[in-house]
């Protein structure tokens, strides 16, 4: 197939006529499909339903130390939950605190507390002239929304298959004490599905920030979310690397079971150094009398251990792998060799990242919406919703049924073709 960029004006005009006709026919179908967020499907939620039967009115509701989980107490998590999420996070139980249902909530709280009370005794950020954060792009829109909400200046750092541009990260954090943190989704990153290389993790651990209260916000949301048994990415454990590098306090490692059990009803956790966790506990004493220990107990008794978690994640993979493969096959079949798009082929996580011709992303997403397919807003993967090239689109294959997804993927590639032809004719 000839590349669109190599076609004559006449060829492009003829192609536009064909594509416009197909687009009009697609719109006439009155589709209503949602591919906007990385939500698990109903089938995925169903595989956790037995968790609802783990606790009942005649269950022993004491944790292993004899504490009654129906009552107040145990502010940082029952021991068996610390052990389970510790295994999931690859840290010892003493290096983890169990929270409520949302790691995003914990990240928001952590930024808020840094603004009002500072980090481990340092000046509260609200008293500083300027506070900045590094944002690997494309990245996770909800991370960027948190820093934007607090008026923190965000600086784009380009991503590669190895992770963020570490030359840039090292230079910026060593020179500017207003830079207080960096957002990271280090494994099966949102949206590209990249996993940080060994060298990248080691360079993070050896950072020499100008700000003593600089922290790496390591959101390991997809740590066990593999698509394949035999083709999995490996991520070096960051806390151990930081300790080895003599930098134990530089990282907060967040995780949750949101896309393992029930989104919005899972359990979240932070792994960090003893000094950081002591800092966290100081505010927790005032903020809460303890998180939902019954939910912690429910999770532990359902999953039991890391092997139980992995077995459960294989069930998730069996449900979502065909969806990823179908979208990737459609992209390859319909767009391969046309020179109008590039996309990632992740081994895990929840997204496929698509890069259209420069200046086309907003148009493609708008065309898809008009044809009945809602996608993540163009620009959402960048701070302030501003993609400088207007080219990146996040594809979220998990939520629709396979049949709906096939329809949505076909609409998407049609919109990519039509927007690209119009762009090339406009030039």
PyMOL commands that set and color helices and strands:
alter all, ss='L'
color gray80, all
select helices_A, chain A and resi 4-6+9-28+42-46+49-53+79-89+93-95+103-117+125-127+141-149+166-175+198-205+238-244+274-287+293-303+306-335+361-370+383-385+402-426
alter helices_A, ss='H'
color red, helices_A
select strands_A, chain A and resi 33-35+96-98+132-137+153-160+163-164+179-184+215-219+251-256+268-271+341-343+352-356+373-375+392-395
alter strands_A, ss='S'
color yellow, strands_A
deselect
rebuild
show_as cartoon
